[in-house]
């Protein structure tokens, strides 16, 4: 975070949060996708310069659990563009998450290894007596995808060492250290750096409620995901405990989760047998419903839900550290 010059004139000043883009030393393009189809045949022809690697890949795809799918594999050298392994590489597939390789490669090629994302808090006026800012305070997002407490590099499961709002709290603290106590204008959250296309083509309505269906935005918070933690009550029939992170008080929660008995093997009895829930946007700006059943005396469950209005949440977090605008 850059340190502005020690001056109360904030007109040209900004408070910044900079982050470096990922910097892998090398990258091998490995594209594979699958559709349900007859099992692989050993007669399928491999191509490419490394037949040993190709046969190893083919052996993996012949295993039970993989052999019932139809696979396309292409391994290409990033040094000279030559094909190392090819298997059905010219067939048509639904690429799914392998498509993420292309924007990642494009970002490295166009932005470079030293690129830094800039998230700034900017003032449109100067700070006068009593820390009163005569103007607006503007939070500007420019696409940083990791304004969260997520541990990087990602290693198979999401881990967070800090709260999802910590970075915004640090920005608010920086504004406070510059003497701002009251904002006479508005708090403006600017996420216009990206064209507004929050959801990908082909996404279905059911995808949008989960963390993997979180919207794309120029200003993101906690990966644009709300973490919902559901814990069973002490006994069957009691309401389950539902916790939300970040900023639990920001959301309107309709909790309909009821604790049910655990599975009884001797009686073959279960009223759920596990913890399952779904959520759906309800009427209003920031409402969610949690429905389902919890397993009595169980460990509960945790799941991510997509936050459809991340900029609005950012606008709540920032003033918490410096006082609400207009006071």
Order of alpha helices (4+ residues) and beta strands (2+ residues): beta-beta-alpha-beta-beta-alpha-beta-beta-beta-alpha-beta-beta-beta-beta-beta-beta-beta-beta-alpha
